Every structure is written in C-alpha cells, then in structure tokens.
C-alpha cells in the first residue's frame, strides 16, 4: 500500500478524518475505490458513502 493510504487509514481510525473526507480523495483521484474500502472497511459507491 502507498504511504498516503496507510496515513489516511491511521487518521481515519483516530477519528481525525471522516468517511466523507476519504471519499473526496477518491473523487479527486488521490486514492482508488479499493483503497477507500481498505481504509474504511466499507464499499465506495459513486461518491455516496454506504
């Protein structure tokens, strides 16, 4: 995994990032849909957080 993804996962687990903020990274192309699922444990769906 990319260093960015691991950092985002740590921040998400600490509560300093929300699912919505992680989803924005997918929209911008910083991370992939698979990386979103790895970070949050939930499926990414077209900008909608499930």
Secondary structure as GFF3:
##gff-version 3
##sequence-region A 1 50
A	DSSP	alpha_helix	3	14	.	.	.	ID=ss1
A	DSSP	alpha_helix	19	28	.	.	.	ID=ss2
A	DSSP	alpha_helix	33	40	.	.	.	ID=ss3
A	DSSP	beta_strand	44	45	.	.	.	ID=ss4
A	DSSP	beta_strand	48	49	.	.	.	ID=ss5
###
